[in-house]
Amino acid sequence: MGCFLLLKMRLSVVLLSLCAATLVGSSDWCYNTCLEHSPSHWNEIPGSSCGENHQSPIDIQTSSVETDPNLLNFTFEGFDSTQAIKSITNNGHTVTCEIGEKLVNVSGGGLNGTYNVLQFHFHWGKADYVHHPGSEHTVDGNRYPMEMHIVTMKDDLSPDTAANHTDGYAVLGFFINAAEGQNKSETWTTLTSFLPNITETDQTVNVDQSISINGLIGNVDLSKYYRYMGSLTTPSCSEAVVWTLFHEPISVDSTLIQMFPLTTRFVDIYRPTQDLNGRQVYTSPSSVHQSHSWCYEEHHCATIPTLWSSLPDSKCDGENQSPINIETSKTSEDESLGAFTFHNFDNKQVIESVINTGHSVQCNLKANSEVEVSDGGLPGVYTVLQFHFHWGNETSDGSEHLVDSKRFAMEMHIVCVKKSMDTSEALAHSDGLAVLGFFIEATQASKSGTSSETSPDTGGMTIPSTSSTSDLEAWKNLASYLDQIKTINTPVQFISEISIDDLLGNVDRHSYFRYNGSLTTPSCNEAVVWTVFKESIKVDHELMAKFPSSTGYENIYRPEQSVHSRTILSTKATTGSSPPVKAAGLFCPLLVFVWALLH
């Protein structure tokens, strides 16, 4: 944490460091512009606490956090005020925004009392924030481009006494994520417009425009946060801070983020993470994600698939679980399984964000995008919520479903909710959700150099393809986001124009299996009408390899579950592969022509 304003003098504002016992001058320490006073030497500063055991910042290991039922909602007063921010200063280490005395305060959220906001400031890396991010705290080892600290002091304490109390200060930490063309909001644009006026140390400008803290925070969910006891992150590093770090980052346009290092010429202004030394990190009840309580492999956590049934409210030991091995000789043809109607599957602007869920890569669709699927024997109209992927590793396959005991390289699940229900209601009905499952296999090069594929409907005959089964550029575009989602549960805005149709390509959507089953992740609700398509999507092997290599997750699939007494239905066999469907009733004449030539 940078130095900040504590006291007002008669004629001017005096910047003091956040330590009560000993004041450390701004010239007595640095981040990287001097060797003898850099972070590794801060503990040598007279009166410093920087070598003690409860220091900040830290790396938050999400698999080790515990839920604290007392971490409920905050009460924020004055955060919407457009007059509370009085000045912006370059203090020689960072950019600090001073708040008018007792104009803004915070309480609740498990805090023991009311805290008055003193100032907020920022930490960052370099202008190339992708390779040189600069948040102080990290999550599962991943660093964000920036971090904003709102510094508050307990209402009944003074600067002379606050540093002597373990909860004398409370700091609200917000991660800041870069987004291209996103949140170039008026508030952030106004704030950064002052930066060219404070390029020199100790320069201060009065804020004569309307800026509120709420305007900077935006729509971050303030009920989801981490909590731990720590210290100031600059000398004297007093262990007097109740830390709150919000899960969701603030998304800020990348050009505005770059203005901080470019105008101030400060780079890498963050303290390295410190050891926990036995401290426990807690999380608020509303931020508990199932992704933190279970895993696929034991080196990630203790609750592997065989133990999922022990989780609270788990249905993972039910009789109708998924995935399954589909034995084609035991399926029953059902003439009612006709063609689907796909609505807005060709819309190239419906994907809102990509997220690392802690288990998979998930693409969320925009609200009210009206991407829907119906017919195909489904009991109603279903709205697409998201799609995600399952995979093995770079040398083994990882689809969830199997066909005649064959596992495919990957599997894509398009998750849909019944249009008449919300998600919680859908989970309580056997047909509340519909999932479209697509196998993914690697394209193969024939001796002639053209791609080829083997169709199960041709008795193993190899059919040369004149074009890929999927849109290679679409998959390349999607894969380009994988390196941007290193941090768990942090969505990255999707700015590319890709439709679901682009990813599916001309895969046959008339030929499929159908059965009733469950979600394949906890709590495994038996609420899913499953459609598993027979023909696989063909994707370049190198692109598929990026999923495990970029995320670090391998073998993310649930083992097959018993079919028990369920009947697996199949579409009626045809004389050849039925043409792909990008919207109801559309056929691909080229493939029909090629198929006719081959027969």
N, C-alpha and C positions, 0 to 999 in steps of 0.2 A: 504494500500500500504506500502511495506517495505521501509526502508531507502535505498538511492541509491547514486551513485557517481555523484558529480556535478563539482568538481574542480580538476584539475591536479596540483600537486606540482612538484618541480624540481626532487626530488629523489623518490617520492612514490605517490600512489594514496590515497587521503584522502576521507573517506566516510562521507558524511554530510547528515543530515535529510532534507527532503523537507519542510523547513520552512525558510523564509527569515528574519522575525522580530526577532524570538528567536530560537536558535538552541537547540534542545532537544537531549540529549545524549542517546545512545542505552540502557544504564543501567537505564534510568529514566522511562521506561515503559516496559510492557510485555503483552503477550496474556493470558497465563494461568499458568505461573511458579511463579507468585507472586500475592498476593491478593491486596496489597495496590496500585499497579501500573497497575492493569488489566484494560480492556477497560472501565468499569463502573467508573473508577477514572481518566481517561485521562483528563477530563475537569478541574481537580484540578492542573494539571501541569502548572507552571508559564508561561505565554505567550501563553497558549493553546487556540485554537479555537474549541476544540472538543465538547463544549457544545452549539454551535450556531445552527442555524435553517436549514442550507443547507448542511447537512452532508452526507457522503457516507460511506459504500455502502447502497443500498436500495433494496427493493423487487419490481420488475417490475410486475405490474398487467396488463397483456396483454389486458384485456377488457377495460382498461382506457387510453391506449396510443392514441395519436393523430398523424395523418400523417402530416409531414412538407414537402412541395414541394421543399424546399431548400436543403434538405438532399440528395444530389446527390452523384455521385461516387467520391471516393478519388483519389488523385494522390500520388503514393508511389515511392520514389526515394531511391535507395540503399538497398531496402528490399531483393533484390536478391544477394547482395554482400556476398561472403563467407569469406571476410577479415574484416568485420566491427565489429564483436564481438571480443573484445580484452581480456577480462578476466572474470572469474566467481568467486564470493565471497560468503562466508558464513558471513553475517553481524550480526549474533546473533539473527535474527528474521526470515530470509528467505534466499533464494538463488537468487543472483542478477547477471545479466550479463551486463557488461559495454560495451557501444558502442563508437567507436572512434569519436572524436569531429567533428560534422557536416558532417559525412559520410552518414547518413541516415536521410531523412526528409519526412514529409507528409503534404499535403495541400488538398484543396477541401473538399468534404464531409460536407459542411456547416461551415467549420472552417474559422475564420476571420484571414487569413494569413498563413504563412508557419511555421511549428513546427519542431524543430530538435529533433531526438530521442536521449535520454540520456542513458537509460537502460531499461531492462525489468526484471521482477521478477515474483514469483509465490506465490500462496496461496493454502493451502491444509488442509485436515483433518487428518485422521489416515490411517494406512495401510489398515484397513478394510473400504475402501472408500464407500462401499455399505451402511453400517449403519452409517458411520461417514464421510460424504463428507465435503469438505472444501472450496468451492468457496465463495467469499465475497458477490457478488450480488446473488440474487435469482430471479427466474421467477415463478410467480404465487405460491410463497411459496416453490418452489423446489430448492434444492441446488445441484450443480454439484460437482463431485469429486475434481476438481481443477479449478483455474482461473489464467490466465497469463495477466499481465499488462505491456503494452509497454508505458513507460513514456516519454513524449515529452515536450519541452519548446518553447514558442513563440520566433521566430527568433530574434526579435528586443528587447528582454528583457534579463536581467541578473538574476542570482539566487537571488540577493538582491532585485529585483523589481517584479519578476514574482509572488510571493506570495501575492502581493498587488493588483493584477488584477484578476477579476473573470474568465478571460480566459487566465491566464498566463501559465497554463499547459493544455495539452490535453492528456488524457490517453485512449489508445485503449485496451479494455478488451475482452479477449477471454475465453469462457468457455471451459473446457477440460473434455471430456467424456472418460470413460474406455471402452475398447473393448478387448475381448479375441482374441488373435492372429491377431489383426488388427493394422495397422500402426506401426509395429515395424520397423519404417523407419530408414534409415541410420542416418538422422539428429537427431532424438530423441535418438537413441542409442548412438551417439557420445556425445550429450549434457550430458546425464545421466552418461556417463563413467567418467566424471570429479567429480561426487559427492563424491566418496570414498576419494578423495584428499582434501576435504574441510569439514571434519567432526567437526572441531573446529571453534569457533567464531573468526572472522577476518582472517581466512585463505583464501588466494587468489591464483588461478592458472591462468597462461596465457593460452589463447586458441591458440593452435598451429595446430588445424585441421580445416577443412572447415565446417563452420556452417553458414547458412543464416537464416534470419527471415522468408523468404518465405518458406524455407524448413520445419520450425516448424509449420507454419500456414497451409500448405498443400492446399487442394482445397476448403477451406471455402469460401462461397459466401460473398465477401466483400462489396456488394451493399446493403445488408440487415442488418440493425443495429438500435439500440435504441440510443437516445440522451437525456441527461439531464445535468443540471448544479449542481455541487456538490463540494466535498472537497477531499483532501488527506485522505486516510483511516488509516494513522498512525499519531501520534503526530508530528507536532502541529495541524494537521487536517485543514490546511488553506483552506478556501473556494475559491479556485482559479483554479478549474478544469472543463474543458469541457469533459464530459464523453461520450465515444462511446462504446457500448456493442454490439458485433455482435451476430446475432440470432443463426447461426449455430456453434455448438461446434467443437473443434478439437478432433478427435478420436485418442487416444493414447493407445498402448497396456498396459494392467493393470499392468504387472510386472514392466514397466518403471515408471508408476505413483507411485507405492509402494516404489520405490527407494528413493523418496524425503523424506518421513517421516522415513524410515528405516535407511538411511545413516546419515541424519542430526540430527535425534532424536527430531525434532520439530514436534509437533502435534497440530491440531486445530488452525492454525495460520491465523485466519481471524477475522475481526471486525464484531460484530453483525450488522444486518441491522438497518438503522436509519429512522426516520419518514420523509415523504416527506414535511410536513409542507406547503402545498399549491403549491408545484412545479408540473409542468407538464412534463411528459415523452413523447417524440416524437419518431416516427419511420420513416424510409426512405420510399419514395413512392414505391420502388420496393419490399419492404418487407411487403406490405399490404396483409394480407391473409383474405379471406372471413370468415375464422374460428373465426376472432376477431370481426366481425360485426353482427353476428346473433347467435341465440341459440335456444334450444328446450324449455327450461323452464325459466320463468321470473326471478327466483332468480339468474340466470347466466347473463342475460342481458335484455335489453328492447325489442329487436327485436325478438319476438317469432314468430312461424310459421304464425300466422294470419297477421303479419306485414311484412313478407318477400317480398311481392310485392312492398313495399316502398323502397327497397334497390336499389342503382344505377345499371342500366342495368339488372334489374330483369325481368325474364319471368315467375315469380311464379303465375301470375294471368291468365295464358294461358288456352286454352280450352282442351289441351291434357296433363294434369298433372298426376304425379305419387306421391305416390302409390294409388292403388284403391282396392275396395272390389270386388273380383271375384265371381260373382253369377254363380255357375256352371250350373244352369238351363237355363241361358241366353247365354252360350257360344256356339260357332259353331264349329263343327268338321271340320278339314281341313286335307285332305289326304296328302297334300304337306309337312306337318310337320313331317318329318321322323327323322332318327337317325342323331346325330351330329358326326362330326369328331373332336376328341380332340388330339392335337399335343403337346407333352411334358408335359402333365398334370401329368405324372408319374415321371418327373425329380425331384429328391430330393435336387437339389442345385440351384433352380431358385429364391428362396425368398432372397432378398437382405437385407431388413431391416423391422423393426416394428416401427411404429410411433404413438404417441398420437396426433391426429389432432386437439385436442381441442373440439372434438365432438364424436369421435369414435376411435376404434383401427384399424389401417390400415396396411396391409402387402404389401410392394412394391416389384415388381419383378425386377430382374436384366435386364439392357438394353441388347438387342440382345439375349435374352434367347429363343426367338422363341416359346413361349407358345402361341398357337393359337387355335381357334375354328372356324369351318365352317360347312356347310350343316345345317341340322335341320331347313330348310326354311329361313336361314339367307341370305341376299343379298350380299354375298361375304365372304372373309376371315377376321377375326378379331384377333388382337393381344391383349393378356391380359396385362394390365398395373398394376393392383393392385386388392386386395380384402379387404373388410372391413365388419364390423358387426353393427347390430342394436339390441337393447335389451330394456327391461323394467326396472324392479327392482327385488329385491330378492323374491318378492311375486306376481308380476304381469307380464304379457306377454308384449313383445315389438317388434314383427315383424312389418314391414312397410305394406306389403300387407296382406290382409285378404282373406279368402276363405269362402264364405257363412257366412260372418260376424264373422268368427272365427279368432282370433289373435293367432299366435304361440309365443313360448317363445322368440326366436331370429330369425334373418334373416341374411344370409351371401350374399353379393353382389360381384360377380366377374365382374370387369369393364374392358371392351375391347374396343379398338378403331379400326375403319376400316383400314385395312392394307395400303390402298392407301392414307391415310390422316394423317396429324398431328393433335394434339388435338384441336387446335384453329379452324382448318378447319372442323373437325368433329362436333364441337358444332353448326356449322351453317347448318348442314344437318340433316334431319329427321331420317336418318339411319346411322349417323356418329358413333354412339356408340351402343354397344350391352352389356346388363347387364344380367348375369345369376343369378337369385335369388333362394336361397335354404333356406327353412324353417329349423329351428333347434328346436328339442324338447328333453326333458329329457328322458333318459332310465328309465324304470320302472321295479321293481322287482315283480315277481309273487309270489304266496304263496309257490311255490316249490323252490323259490330262484333263478330261471332262469329269464333272462331278457325277456321281451315281448314287442310287439308293436301292434298297431291296424291299419290295412290297410283300407283305404276308399273304396278300390275296392272289399272288401269281405263282404260288408254289416255289418261291425262292428265286424266280427269274429276276435278273438284274436289268433295270430299266435305265438307260442313259437319260439324264435330265438336261434339258436345254436351259433351265434356269433353276436357281436355288429355291427350295421349298419355302424359305423365309426371306425377308428383306435384310440382307447383310448389313446395309448402312444403318438400319434401325437398331439392330443388335449392337453394332459398334457404338452407336450413340448412347444406348442404354448402359453398355459396359463402361463408358467413359465416366460415369458417375460413381463407380465403385470406389475409386480412390478418394472421393470426397465425403464418404460416409463412414469414416473410421470410428466416430463417436456414437455410442449406443443411444438409440431413441432420440436422435437429433435429425429432424427432417431437413433435406436439402431441396430447395426449390427446383422443380423440373422445368427448364425453359426450352427444351427441344420440342420439335413438333413431330411426335410419334403417336400413331394410333395403335390400338390393340390388334387391329387387322394387320398392320405392318409387321408386328412380331409373330403373329400366327402364320402369315404368308398364305400360301394356297393349300395348306394342310386340309385333308378331307374332313369336313365337319358333319357329314351325313352318317358316318360309320362310328359307332361308339358302344360302350357298355354302360349299364345303369344298375345301381343298387342303392339301398338306404344304409347310411353309416354315420360316422361321427367326425368331429374335428380331429385332426391328427396331432394336435398339441393340447396341453392342459388348458381347460379342464375337460377336454374330450367329449363335449356335449354331443349326444346322439340326436343331432338336429339337421343332418345334411342329406340332401338328395345328390348323390354322386353321379357325375357323367365323366367317364374316362374314355377319351378318344383313342381309336385304334391306330391311326397313323401318327407318326412322330414328326415333330418340327425338326428340320435340319438346320444346325447352326455350326459355324466354324469352330473347330476344336480349341483354337487359341482363345477365342472369346469365352467359351465355357470354362476354360482353365482359370480365367481371371476371377471367377466367383470365389473359389476357395483361396486362391493366392492373395487377392486383395483384401478379403474380409478376415482371413485367418481361421475361418470355420470349415471343418471337414466333416463328412458323413452326417449331414444334418437331415436325417430321415428317421421316422419311427419304424421299428421292425414290423413285419406283417402281423396282422391280427387274425384270429380264427373267424372263419365265415359263419360257423355254427349252422343254423337252419335257414339262413338267408338264401334267396334265389337271386342269381346274377343274370340280368336280362341283357340281350344283345339286339342290335338292329338287324333287320332281315338281310341275309346275305345277298349280294348283287353279283352280276357277272364280271364286274371290275370295280375298281375304286371309284366311288362316286365323286363327282367334281367338288372342288372346294366352295364354301359358301362364305361370302363376306357380308352378305345381307340376304334376307330370306328370298329364295327364288332365283338367285343369280348363279349362273353356271360359267365354268371356264372352258370355252370352246376349244382353246388350243390343246389342253390336256385331253379332252375327248378325242380330238383328231389324232393326237400322238398315240393314244391308247388303241384307237381303231387300226392304225398302221401296224402296231405290234401284234395284233391279233388277226 
